[in-house]
Amino acid sequence: MLEKMASYIVNSKWYEDREIDIQEDSERIVVTAANLLNALIRKASSSKDMYPSSVEFQDTQHARNWIPKLLNSFLDHLVCSDVKKAAL
């Protein structure tokens, strides 16, 4: 009986620690992804002379061509609607 109780306590502690580690790792991964996306957005060249008109942005595929590839990939996994992806 004592052996089973010790095993239960050890297993409970292991699973509890594992859940905390997973949450911390998940947050670290999301923050790292945000930092990568932010760096790509800042690095992207832009000019007021080359900025597309609102008519051009009505075509969602054309609008998504302006978005960095990594951000497009992120949005593909986060948002279902192409219109919403282009709007973001």
DARA-V29347 format. One line per field, one symbol per residue. ss: DSSP state (H for helix, E for strand, - for the rest). phi: phi as a letter, one per 20 degrees, with the letter a starting at -180 (. if undefined). burial: + if it has 24 or more other ideal C-beta (glycine too) atoms within 12 Angstrom, else -. A space follows every 50 residues. Layout:
# DARA-V29347
ss = ???
phi = ???
burial = ???
This chain:
# DARA-V29347
ss = -HHHHHHHHHHHHHHHHHHHHHHHHHHHHHHHHHHHHHHHHHH------- ---HHHH--HHHHH----HHHHHHHHHH---HHHHHH-
phi = .fffffffffffffffffffffffffffffffffffffffffffebbffd ffffffffeffffffeeggffgffffedceffffffff
burial = ------------------------------------+------------- ------------++-++---++--+---------++--
